[in-house]
Amino acid sequence: MAKAPGPAPYRPRIIDAELTTLAAGLPAIALEGARATGKTRTAGRRAQTTFRLDDEAARAFIAADPLRILTGPHPTLLDEWQHVPSVWDRVRRAVDDGAAPGSFLLTGSAQPREAPGHSGAGRLVSLRMRGLSLAERDIGRSPVVSLAQLLEHGAAPVEGHTDATLADYTDEILRSGFPAIYPLTGAARRAQLTGYVQRLLDHDIPELGSVRRPQTLRRWLAAYAAATATTAAHETIRRAAAGADEPAPARSTTEVYHELLMKLFILDPLPGWQPSDNRLRRLALPAKHHLADPALAATLLSAGADDLLHGRALGPAIPRDGPLLGALFESLVTMSVRIYAGAAEAETHHLRTWSDRREIDLIVSHGRRIVALEVKLMQVPKAEDLKHLHWLKAQLGDDLRAAVVVTTGADAYQRQDGILVVPAALLGP
């Protein structure tokens, strides 16, 4: 009998270096993020003792002897800790009692129904773990432009070449950043992503709260997916969720949907930028809508590669600039940039003025050091695509360390005006 294949080799993650640094000085770290982003495998490689709390027997074992989590060889991994929220307080007390650096790792794919007795502030540090960034995938293994270096030293002449095409980026969107799904192809990949969405509707959400009409929830989630990379009003998304023979869900209902999906880390909105020194005025703060992975949006909208590449209209009607492929490409780049920014201890936002006259897709900031990025579904940006970056440079001066246009082109280079043009596959942490 043929031996069943084992798990795929571990794909190194950018967050590995962050965990190593933090574990050297902190006794407890929580990894949070959507299911299947790789939290358990990443944390498990460091653990000497593991309790899988999504298993009923393990939960009963800990309930019978809660102190067991303190006695095994450390580091101790409490996987899916939200199933036994009391372990959060138990770890917090262990930290107060002087636990050594690197003693505990907690992973969670949802916020618990009932919050722990204490927030853990000052005792437990939480890290958001997302799916595979482009730099962690096969397409982006040789980045030539480092976001951390741009923040530290500013723009400089760059050069590099990639063979990645628009079809390749489309495939990356559809492959997903979930490590276990990423290697799959064709029907196997589609079945896994469809199953992910179905489990979300049938199991994950009901665990957190009651949903009376799952089909209405699915329509609303598809409308949210159609709003990817836009700041569409929640009322617009609500109206777009109406069925052929059914009215739009009530606003109170969609507010519950939003809350539950945020608790599951399925929604990953990008907040608007508001500088602490108020040097830019009249900024609009609505978040840009993103799901945990653009492949989920494509799955909810039944979008295949041919649909995306030919610009076919799919799913609920949500106003957006450009085709759905452009929105999903921006979402893929946004997920990647947020991972790179996190490794540099920086924050990521988008910029939009109240009048909508000025908008920039991504603002990465570390104190007064700022990198601005526009994401364009094209090989070579046009002068019109750069006007908002030039405007921001005039506003911020030397605080704007670099202005970047992220493209689907082949070559990285610096324009005469100083703006960097970087294919998405060549941008890294």
Secondary structure, 3 states (H helix, E strand, C coil): CCCCCCCCCCCCCCHHHHHHHHHCCCCEEEEECCCCCCHHHHHHCCCCEEEECCCHHHHHHHHHCCCHHHHCCCCEEEECHHHCCHHHHHHHHHHHCCCCCCCEEEEECCCCCCCCCCCCCCCCEEEECCCCCHHHCHHHCCCCEEHHHHHHHCCCCCCEECCCCHHHHHHHHHHCCCCCCCCCCHHHHHHHHHHHHHHHHHHHHHHHCCCCCHHHHHHHHHHHHHCCCCCCCHHHHHHHCCCCCCCCCCHHHHHHHHHHHHHCCCECCECECCCCCCCCCCECCCCECCECCHHHHHHHCCCCHHHHHCCCCCCCCCCCCCCHHHHHHHHHHHHHHHHHHHHCCCEEEEEEECCCCCEEEEEEEECCEEEEEEECCCCCCCHHHHHHHHHHHHHHHHHEEEEEEEECCCEEEECCCCCEEEEHHHEEC
